[in-house]
């Protein structure tokens, strides 16, 4: 059989078994999966101060009570909180992996300002007329770490856990000369034989604890509950450990510039 007739027969056989009568057919394109996180939000046209923003915080994650936890952290940054609850909106859109910020036409600049502190947040405009926003929490929600605050805003109490008397007063005076609100306390029963210094803080006081750590080389951060100490707010405690006697010091301001490492923000 001539070559062209064989090709025609093959084509005819295919036509009988394929819905579209043709020698070849293209498969329908598969639906692309929705992106895990947004391509990137634009920068806000102006900066809006956190104390002037009002937001609802809604939990759409699998973690019970996450809305209250996140609301507390946002409140520390100055955000005014309205409703804190599970996400009341049920629609066909997927649950955000990281976060969703919902806003009305008059709240877009506020939403963009919030998005600078909430990595990978999706923005969604709805029909509300007021400038309030909703922060909706996904399973991988995170906040951008707060930078250490200026020295003049940091309050630190210094405790001596060594046998050398007067050490807390000496270190407290050195910190005060640098601009800290520093106060020496009496010797403490805490015992840190393997530490130069330990900086104890409540969760809200982490940025201040990090600022103190910048001025105390070799110091270690320890959250209050792990140190069996009850603290609230931003106050920080500096405990001078046994190894302070072997070279502990308050770093000059010119050297206290490198911030302690923080957890990296998740990437897409």
N, C-alpha and C positions, 0 to 999 in steps of 0.2 A: 504494500500500500504506500503511495507517495507520502512524503513526510508531512505535507500540509494537510492531507486527509486524516492522518493519525492525530494531528493536533486538533482538528475540528471535532473528531470523535470524542476525544478526551474532554473537550470543552462542552460538548452536548451532554456527556455523562454527568459532568459536574452540575450543569444547569438543572438536571432532573432531581438532584439531591440537595440543592441549595435554594433557599427562599428567593433570593434575588437571582434571576436568570442571567448569569454572566460568567465569564471564564475565571474571574477573580473578584473577591468582595472584601471590603475593609470591615474589620470588627468595629463595633460601636465603641467610642472612647469611654474608658472607665472614669467614674467620678473621682476627682481629686479630693483627698482628705483635707479637711479644713486645717489651716496652719495652727500649730500648737500655741504659738504666741504671736503678737502683732509685729509687723515689720518695724515699727518704731513710731512713737507719737511725736508730733511737732513740739518745738519749744514754746512755752507760753509767751505771749506778746509782752506781758508785764508780770512782775512778782506780786503775789497776793500773800499777805501775812496770815499765818495759820490761825491766829486768834480771831480773824474776821470770817473764817470759813465754818459752815455748818453742814454736818454730814450724818446720814444714817449708816450704820454698819450692819451688814447682813451676812450670815454664814451660809455658804453653799458648799462647804467642804464636808468631809466625812468625820471631822473631829467635833465632838460635842463641846459646847462652850467656847468655841474659837472666837465667836463674835465679841464676847466680853473681853477676852485676852487682847485681841487686836485693838478694840476700842480703848482699852486702858493705855496701850502703847501710843496710840494716836493722840490721846488726851494729853500725855506727857509732852508731846510736841506742840501743844497749844490748840489743837482742833476742837471746836465745839461739837459735842455729841448730841444727837437727837434720839432716834430709836436704835436700840441694839437688840437684834433678834435674828431668827432664821430667815432666809430669803423668802419674802412673800410672793415674789413674781414667778408664776408658772407659765412658761411659753415654750415654743418649739426651739428656741436657740440653745446651743449647748452650754453646759456649765463651764465657767472659765477655769482654765488650768491654774492660772496664777491669781488673777483678780479681774474684776470689771468695775469701771467707774461710770455710773449713770448720771446724766445731767440734762438739764433743759437748755434752751437756746441762750438764756442769760447766764448760764453757769459754766460755759465752755472754758473760759480762762481759769476758773477755779479748778475744774477737772484736770486741766493740763498741768497746773501747779502740783496737784496731788500726785499725778502720774510721775513726776520727777522723783518722788520718794517711794513709789510702789513699782518695782521692776516688772516689766512685761504686762502691765495692766492694759486690758482692752477698754476702749472708750465707746460708750453707747448713748446716743442722744434720744431722749424720749419727749413727751409732750408737756412736761411740767413747766409752769410759768415762773416759778421762783428760782433763786440761785442756789438752792440746796443741792447736794449731791448724795449718791449712794455709793458706798464702798462695799463691793461684794467679794467675799473671800473664797478662793479656790483651794484645792488641796496643797498646792505648792506656793501659797501666798508668802511673801517676804517683804520686809521693809528695808530700804537703804539704811545702813548703819549711820547713826548720828556721829558727827565729828566731835572730838573733845572740845569742851567749852573753854573760853578764855580763863586764864588764871584768876582774874579778879572776881569771877563768878563761882569759884570753887571753894567749898568749905571742907576742911580736913581736920580730924582730931588725931593726935599722935599719941600712941601708947608704947611704953617701953616694956619688953618682955625679958630683958637681960638683967644681969646682976649689977651692971654699971649704973649708978644713980645719976640723975640729971640729964640722961640722954634724950628723953622725950622733949624737954625744954630746949635743948640745943638744936635739935632737928626742927622743931616747931618754929623757932626764931629764924632759922635759915630759910624755911619755906615762906614765912611771913615777909621777909625782906624781898622775896621774889614776887610778892603780890597775892599769895594765897591767903584766904581767911583761915589761919591755922591756930590751933589751940592744943597745948600740952596737957596730957592727962597723967594720972598717977600710974605707977607700975601695974601691969595687968597680969592676971594669972595664966593667960594663954601662953602656950609654949611652942615656939617654932625653932627647934634646934638646927634644922636643915635649910633655913631661909635667911636671906639678907633682910628682907622686909615682905610683909604680906598686906595687900590693900583690900579691905573688905568693903563691900558695897551692896546696896539693894538694887534690884533690876533697873529701876529708874535712874540710879546714880552711875550707871556704867560709863557714860561719856566723861563724867568728872573723875571717876576712878582711873580711866585711861590717861587723863591729863596728869594726874598725880604720878602715874607710872612712868610717864615721860621724864619726870624729874628725879626718879629714884631708880638708878641702874640696878639690874638684877632682882627687882621686886616681882612679886607674883600676885595676880588678881584672884580673888576668891569671893564668890557670892555669899551673902550673909547666911543663908540657910545651911550652906555647907560648912560654915565656920561656927555654927550653933549660936549665932548672934541675931537678934531681932532688930531690923532697921527699917526705916521708911523714908521715902523721899530721896533727895540727891546727896545727902551727907555721906562722907567717906571716912573710913577709919584706916589709919596707917599703923600697923604693928611692926615694931623693929625687932627682928629675929636675932638669934645668937650669932649668925654670920656677919651681922652689921659690925661687930667688934673687930672683924678681920678685913676691913676696908670699905664698909658701907659709907655712902656719901650722898649728898644732894647735888645733882648735876648743875653746872652753870646754865643759865638760860640759853646761852648760845649753843649748847649741846643738847638741850631738851626740845628738839624739834621734830624728831621722828616719832610718828604715832605708832602705837602697838598695832600688830596685824589684826585684821578683822576678817570675818567669814566672807568669802567671795559671793557675790550675787549670782544666782543661777543663770545660766545662759540657755538660749533656745537650742 
